[in-house]
Amino acid sequence: MKHKGKAKAAFRRMMIRALGIYWVLGFLLIAINRFLVPGLLIPGVISLTGLLLGFALFAGYFFRDPDAQVPVGNGLIVSPGHGTVDVIDETDEPSVMGGRCRRVSIFLSVFNVHVQQAPVAGAVTLVRHTAGQFLNALKLESAALNENVLIGFQTSEPACGPVAIKLITGLIARRIVPWVQVGDTVAKGERVSLIQFGSRVDIYLPLQSQITVALGDRVVGGETVVARMGS
């Protein structure tokens, strides 16, 4: 499967950086113990090691990347992210959707999986990064004001038309890593990106789409059907 293992690779890179910080602080503790505060070394090392192990457990949990059980059927649009639906409305999205469209917004807490999946099968038509703020992703205005990456898809199912997802940073999540580029073809449910820590994902759908989720629903990326097209 494309991009499988990239989340684990991101975890390994983060742990290498964390280990580097651990050793720097360890040498600093040795110096402080020797010249300023005798007796600090052992409790300091124990505390540092505990912090490192705690961070490793959290990061390993955060970067988990389960395989999606993609539903089979025509006109099914699956959730691009794992989280809780907290907005269902209409909005304007000119770049991919060409104007008025439907939107389903999904909040991702730090406890959700943060790998995103393609909601449809088709071709990637747009990958655009927009700089912005880093408001708490719980705030609805974060969808409009925060740094984000917009990814457009032209679906291979004629009845579906264009679909877009917006990957939105949060107060803690400040790095979006797209794994696709314009011209790539994707399968429905295929991994397309990673957002590091709490964030938000919007999906933009044609006005004629039939939304199949409700506010407060918990959705699974690549699995939960968020909308249907056609009869």
N, C-alpha and C positions, 0 to 999 in steps of 0.2 A: 504494500500500500504506500502511495506517495506520502512523504513527510512523516511517516511513522518513525518515532525515535527522536525527532527534533526537540520535543519538550524535555526529554531526558538529557539530551545534549546541553540544553540551556541550564538544566539543574546542575550538571557537572561543572559547567563554566562558573556558575554562581558559587558553588562549593569551593572551587579552586581559589576564587577571590576571597571567600570567607576564611579559608585556611591561611592565606597570606596575611590577612589582618590579624588572625589568631597568633601567628608567630611573631609579628611585629609587636603586638601587645605583650606577648610573653617575654621578649627581650627587654621591653620597657619595664615590666614587673621585676625582672632580675636586677636591673639597674637601681630601681627605687628601693628594692629590698636591701641592696648592698650599701647604698649611700644615704638613704633617707629614712626608711621605715623597716628596720629589721623584723623578721617574722611575718612579713606580708606575702612572701612568695607562695607558700603552700595554699593558704586560703584563696589567694588571688588566682592561682592556676586552676584550683577546683572550680571557682566561679566562672572563669573564662571557658573551661572545658564544658561545664554545664550549659552555658549560653550557646556554645558551638553545637552541641548535640541537640539542644532544643530547636535551634534554627535549622539544622539538617533535617530533623523530623518534620518540621513545618514545611520546609521547601520541598522535600520529597513528596509530601501529601499534595502540596499546591501544584506541582508540575506533573501530576498523574495524567495519563492520556489513554483512557479506555477506548476500545474499538466500538464504533457505532453500529447498532443493528438497524440498518436503513430500511424503512418500509418500502414495499413494492407496490406500485400502482401509478396510473397516469394522472397527471395534474396535481400531485402531492408536493407541497413545499414544506421542507423540514426546518426546524429551528437551527439557526446558525450558532447558537450559544447555549450554555448550561446556566440556568438561573431562574429568576422569578419574573413573570410578566407583570409590569406595573404601568404600562401605557398602551392603549389601543386607540388610535385616532386617525385623522386624515391630515396630511401636510403637503408641502410643495417640495419636490426634489427634481430640479431641472436637468442635472448632469446625466443621469441614467434613465430616470423614469419619464423625463420630458414634461414635468409639471405635477399636477395634483395626483396623489397616490395614497394608499393606506400604509400605516406604520404600526408595527408591533415593537415595543421597546422592552428589553430584557436586562434586569439588573443582575450583575455577577458579584457576589460577595467574595471575600478572600477564601471562603471555604468551598466555592464552586470550582469545577474544572474550568481552566482558562484557555483551552485550545478551541478554536472556532472551526465550524464545518460549512461547506458549501450547501446552501439551502436548495439548490437545483443542479441538475446536470447541464453543462453547456460551456460557453467560451467566456473567458474573463475579458471584459471590454474596457475596464477602467480600474486603476489603482492610484489613488490620489491622497497624499498626505497634506493635512491642513494644520498649521500651528495654532495653539490656543491656550486656554487656561487649564488649571488642574483642580477644578471644583470637585467636591465630594460627589461621586457618581450616584448617590442616593437622591441628589437634587436634580429635578427634571430639566432645569436649565443647562445642566452639564452637557446634554445632547447637542445643544446649539453653540455653547461657548468653549467647550474643552477641545484640546488637541485630539485629532481623529484621523482615521484612514477610511476612505470610502472605496468600496470594491463593487464594481458593476458586473452583472452576468447577463449574457444573452442566452436564454435557455434553449435547449435542443428540443423541447416539447413546444410546438407552435402555439398551443393553447395558453401557455404560461406567459409568454412575452418577457420583457426585461424585469429583472429583480436586482436589488442592491442591498448591501449591508454596510453599516457604518460602525467601525470599531472605535470606541470612545475611551479615553484615559479617565482616571479618577484622581482622588487626592493622593493615593499611594501608588497606583498604577501609572507609570510614566513612560512606559516603553511598549510600543506596538510593533510586532514583528510579522509582516506579511510573508507568506511562503509562496505566493503566486504573483505572476506578472501578466501584463496585457498580452493576449494571444494564447495563453494557456487554456487547455480544455480540462474541465474538472468533472468528476462523477458526483452525483448527489451524495452528501454526507462525507465527502473527502475533506481532510484537514486542509485549511487554507491559511491559518494565522494563529498567533499566540499573543495574548495581552498579559503582561506580568503584574499580578495582584489586582485588587478590586476594581471593577470597571462596568461598562455598559455596552450592549450591542443592540443596534436598531436594525430592523429589516423593513425594506420598502417594497410594497406589493402593488400590483395593478388595482385600480378601483373596483374592478369586477371580481376580485378574489373573495372567497368566502372564508372568513377568519374562523378557525376551529378551536382557538384557545380563549380563555377568559382571564380577566384581571386576577392576579394572585396565583395563577397556575404555575407550577414548577415544570420547566421544560428541560429536555435533554438534547444536547447538540447532535444533529445528524439523525435523530430518532423521532422526536415529537413532531407530529404534523401540525404546523401553525396555520396553514391555509390550504384551500383546494381551488383549482381552476377547472372550469368546464362543468358538465353535469355530473 
